[in-house]
């Protein structure tokens, strides 16, 4: 099953569990669903090539030191939900890859967004993060 086909399975408006990329994902319609996850930088790059926006939740200093080309920085913090709503007012139709340094902050950011009523079921959480991207030899910006 392709990455996007498995992502579409996760986008169904039902509660339950699904397997994707050998990992269990829990989806609940009450929060807009759990985000799909990718772990490899090449998977994230494939999504970016298909029009997904890369949202980096690292600090501005980390972002300035190195980032995925054409990414945007929305630092994890108390203003994240408002900034996210302003940038993506129609998140249900947005194509977003959310990431951080190594996967923990992006997961926390998605939990924060869901707690603020923002549907996260259409967002892909890139768990490999900047660390894996930078080590992979893929393009970077500074």
Secondary structure, DSSP 4 states (H G I P E B T S, - for coil): --HHHHHHHHTSS--EEEEETTEEEEE-GGGT-PPEEE-SHHHHHHHHHTT-EEEE-S-HHHHHH-B-TT-EE--SSTTHHHHHHHH-TTGGG--EEEE-SSSHHHHHHHHHHHHTT---TTEEEESSHHHHHHHHT---B-
